[in-house]
Amino acid sequence: MHDKSRKRGVKQMNIKVKGYATLRRFTVHLPAGGKLTVPDNATVAFVLEKLQVPLNSGVITMINGRHCTLGRNLQPGEELVFFPPLEGG
């Protein structure tokens, strides 16, 4: 049986990803639920770069509803959401 979680000997994991507001366009191509396969221990920055999200825009990131840094390693099944900086007063 072929193991779909392996690609060229590199362990893979599935996460969920969702972009909000003006950054939603970077995730609309993902399957329902935002499923994305990435290498084990991929970082938030890796995922955003893979999706071609501009990191210089001050993007805000959260994993499972908690703020996180770009260097945070993801675990299987976690949900990464990101959105642009908020403005207002």
PATI-238966 format. One record per residue: x, y, z negated of N, C-alpha, C in turn; residue number from 1; residue in three letters. Coordinates in nm, 3 decimals, decimal comma. Each point is the difference from the previous one (the first is absolute). Example, Ala and Ser with C-alpha at 12.3 -4.5 7.8 and 13.67 -1.06 7.14 Angstrom:
<nuses>
    n.east   n.north      n.up   ca.east   ca.north     ca.up    c.east   c.north      c.up    nr   rest
     1,319    -0,569    -0,780    -0,089      0,119     0,000     0,090     0,120     0,000     1    ALA
    -0,035     0,105     0,072     0,082      0,119    -0,006    -0,077     0,109    -0,073     2    SER
</nuses>
This chain:
<nuses>
    n.east   n.north      n.up   ca.east   ca.north     ca.up    c.east   c.north      c.up    nr   rest
     0,085    -0,119     0,000    -0,085      0,119     0,000     0,088     0,124     0,000     1    MET
    -0,029     0,094     0,085     0,078      0,123     0,012    -0,032     0,095    -0,114     2    HIS
     0,102     0,051    -0,068    -0,019      0,092    -0,111     0,000     0,143     0,053     3    ASP
    -0,119     0,061     0,005    -0,012      0,136     0,054     0,064     0,104    -0,089     4    LYS
     0,034    -0,037    -0,124     0,061      0,098    -0,090     0,150     0,015     0,024     5    SER
     0,054    -0,078     0,092     0,144      0,010     0,029     0,020     0,050     0,142     6    ARG
     0,096     0,087     0,016     0,032      0,054     0,131     0,152     0,006     0,009     7    LYS
     0,056    -0,083     0,086     0,146     -0,006     0,017     0,073    -0,020    -0,132     8    ARG
    -0,053    -0,086    -0,087     0,067     -0,031    -0,125    -0,018     0,102    -0,111     9    GLY
    -0,070     0,110     0,026    -0,022      0,102    -0,100    -0,137    -0,022    -0,062    10    VAL
    -0,003    -0,004    -0,133    -0,129     -0,017    -0,068    -0,085     0,124     0,021    11    LYS
    -0,127    -0,023     0,022    -0,095      0,107     0,026    -0,108    -0,001    -0,108    12    GLN
    -0,067     0,113    -0,017    -0,113      0,009    -0,091    -0,106     0,090     0,062    13    MET
    -0,122    -0,014    -0,047    -0,110      0,084     0,047    -0,033     0,103    -0,107    14    ASN
    -0,021     0,123     0,045    -0,045      0,107    -0,087    -0,118     0,068     0,069    15    ILE
    -0,064     0,091    -0,071    -0,106      0,081     0,059     0,050     0,144     0,005    16    LYS
    -0,030     0,069     0,108     0,046      0,138     0,018    -0,116     0,085     0,049    17    VAL
    -0,011     0,120    -0,056    -0,104      0,092     0,045     0,053     0,142    -0,004    18    LYS
    -0,017     0,073     0,110     0,035      0,141     0,006    -0,127     0,084    -0,008    19    GLY
     0,009     0,114    -0,066    -0,115      0,088    -0,016     0,023     0,135     0,066    20    TYR
    -0,110     0,068     0,024    -0,001      0,136     0,057     0,075     0,000     0,134    21    ALA
     0,090     0,094     0,019     0,070      0,012     0,127     0,098    -0,115     0,024    22    THR
     0,031    -0,078    -0,103     0,094     -0,113     0,017    -0,073    -0,131     0,031    23    LEU
    -0,130     0,005     0,008    -0,078     -0,120     0,032     0,037    -0,056     0,137    24    ARG
     0,039     0,086     0,089     0,031     -0,044     0,138     0,113    -0,103     0,006    25    ARG
     0,081    -0,008    -0,107     0,111     -0,095    -0,001    -0,042    -0,141    -0,040    26    PHE
    -0,127    -0,017    -0,044    -0,046     -0,132    -0,042    -0,124    -0,049     0,075    27    THR
    -0,055     0,081     0,089    -0,124     -0,041     0,069     0,020    -0,124     0,087    28    VAL
     0,122    -0,028     0,041     0,026     -0,117     0,085     0,011    -0,130    -0,080    29    HIS
     0,005     0,008    -0,132     0,012     -0,120    -0,082    -0,133    -0,075    -0,004    30    LEU
     0,006    -0,133    -0,022    -0,125     -0,077    -0,009    -0,087     0,050    -0,116    31    PRO
    -0,124    -0,042    -0,001    -0,093      0,036    -0,109     0,065    -0,030    -0,134    32    ALA
    -0,013     0,092    -0,092     0,061     -0,016    -0,132     0,142     0,051    -0,006    33    GLY
     0,057     0,041     0,114     0,134      0,057     0,002     0,112    -0,099    -0,022    34    GLY
    -0,024    -0,126     0,034     0,102     -0,104    -0,020     0,124     0,028     0,083    35    LYS
     0,115    -0,010    -0,065     0,128      0,019     0,068     0,100    -0,102    -0,054    36    LEU
     0,073    -0,065     0,088     0,103     -0,095    -0,039     0,135     0,069     0,004    37    THR
     0,073    -0,008    -0,112     0,131      0,064    -0,014     0,096    -0,099    -0,065    38    VAL
     0,131     0,026     0,008     0,095     -0,088    -0,068    -0,019     0,004    -0,152    39    PRO
     0,030    -0,112    -0,066    -0,004     -0,003    -0,146     0,081     0,115    -0,057    40    ASP
    -0,052     0,061    -0,105     0,064      0,111    -0,069     0,020     0,124     0,086    41    ASN
    -0,082     0,017     0,102     0,005      0,122     0,081    -0,032     0,119    -0,091    42    ALA
     0,058     0,114     0,030    -0,027      0,120    -0,078    -0,113     0,080     0,064    43    THR
    -0,053     0,094    -0,077    -0,102      0,091     0,051     0,056     0,075     0,121    44    VAL
     0,124     0,048    -0,009     0,062      0,072     0,112     0,007    -0,088     0,124    45    ALA
     0,034    -0,128    -0,016     0,007     -0,092     0,114    -0,135    -0,007     0,070    46    PHE
    -0,107    -0,015    -0,077    -0,134     -0,011     0,057    -0,039     0,128     0,073    47    VAL
     0,026     0,114    -0,062    -0,035      0,127     0,064     0,081     0,021     0,128    48    LEU
     0,126    -0,037    -0,002     0,081      0,011     0,122    -0,051    -0,095     0,108    49    GLU
    -0,039    -0,121    -0,040    -0,054     -0,097     0,096    -0,127     0,055     0,066    50    LYS
    -0,081     0,071    -0,077    -0,123      0,061     0,052     0,025     0,135     0,068    51    LEU
     0,124     0,047    -0,003     0,043      0,127     0,060    -0,064     0,122    -0,068    52    GLN
    -0,019    -0,012    -0,131    -0,052      0,113    -0,078     0,117     0,094    -0,028    53    VAL
    -0,012     0,130     0,031     0,110      0,094    -0,026     0,020     0,020    -0,151    54    PRO
     0,116    -0,041    -0,048     0,028      0,007    -0,143     0,034     0,141    -0,046    55    LEU
     0,033     0,089     0,092     0,036      0,137    -0,037    -0,123     0,088    -0,025    56    ASN
    -0,120    -0,059     0,008    -0,122      0,077    -0,017    -0,047     0,006    -0,146    57    SER
     0,076    -0,061    -0,091    -0,037      0,000    -0,141    -0,113    -0,097    -0,030    58    GLY
    -0,008    -0,108     0,076    -0,105     -0,100    -0,016    -0,006    -0,049    -0,145    59    VAL
    -0,123    -0,017    -0,050    -0,023     -0,051    -0,135    -0,035    -0,147     0,013    60    ILE
     0,064    -0,084    -0,080    -0,020     -0,144     0,009    -0,047    -0,058    -0,132    61    THR
    -0,084    -0,102     0,012    -0,051     -0,070    -0,118    -0,007    -0,150     0,030    62    MET
     0,032    -0,079    -0,101    -0,016     -0,145     0,010    -0,099    -0,043    -0,107    63    ILE
    -0,104    -0,069     0,044    -0,104     -0,048    -0,091    -0,053     0,112    -0,090    64    ASN
    -0,014     0,121     0,057    -0,059      0,112    -0,072     0,094     0,078    -0,088    65    GLY
     0,130    -0,031     0,003     0,098      0,072    -0,082     0,107     0,063     0,088    66    ARG
     0,035     0,122    -0,033     0,104      0,072     0,076     0,127    -0,083     0,004    67    HIS
     0,070     0,004     0,113     0,126     -0,074     0,013     0,099     0,079     0,084    68    CYS
     0,125    -0,039    -0,009     0,106      0,064     0,078     0,020    -0,075     0,131    69    THR
     0,070     0,062     0,092     0,028     -0,063     0,130     0,091    -0,121    -0,015    70    LEU
     0,079    -0,005    -0,107     0,092     -0,111    -0,021    -0,062    -0,120    -0,068    71    GLY
    -0,126     0,009    -0,037    -0,067     -0,109    -0,073    -0,015    -0,121     0,089    72    ARG
     0,038    -0,117    -0,051    -0,017     -0,126     0,073    -0,144    -0,046    -0,014    73    ASN
    -0,054    -0,050     0,109    -0,137     -0,052     0,001    -0,001    -0,149    -0,032    74    LEU
    -0,111    -0,045    -0,052    -0,020     -0,141    -0,031    -0,117    -0,051     0,085    75    GLN
    -0,005    -0,131     0,025    -0,109     -0,056     0,081    -0,138     0,040    -0,053    76    PRO
    -0,088     0,039     0,091    -0,137      0,032    -0,035    -0,024     0,141    -0,052    77    GLY
     0,107     0,077    -0,021    -0,020      0,136    -0,051    -0,062     0,089     0,107    78    GLU
    -0,061     0,109    -0,048    -0,062      0,096     0,092     0,075     0,133    -0,008    79    GLU
     0,053     0,042     0,114     0,070      0,128     0,013    -0,092     0,098     0,069    80    LEU
    -0,024     0,113    -0,063    -0,075      0,107     0,064     0,087     0,125     0,005    81    VAL
    -0,021     0,081     0,101     0,078      0,124     0,011    -0,086     0,108     0,060    82    PHE
     0,033     0,123    -0,039    -0,075      0,117     0,049     0,089     0,122    -0,004    83    PHE
    -0,040     0,105     0,073     0,082      0,122     0,003    -0,014     0,076    -0,133    84    PRO
     0,093     0,091    -0,026    -0,009      0,081    -0,122    -0,133     0,074    -0,005    85    PRO
    -0,053     0,014    -0,118    -0,127      0,070    -0,017     0,022     0,148    -0,023    86    LEU
    -0,090     0,081     0,050     0,008      0,144    -0,021    -0,134     0,048    -0,053    87    GLU
     0,003     0,113    -0,061    -0,126      0,055    -0,047     0,019     0,074    -0,131    88    GLY
    -0,105     0,047    -0,052     0,015      0,074    -0,124    -0,125     0,018    -0,076    89    GLY
</nuses>
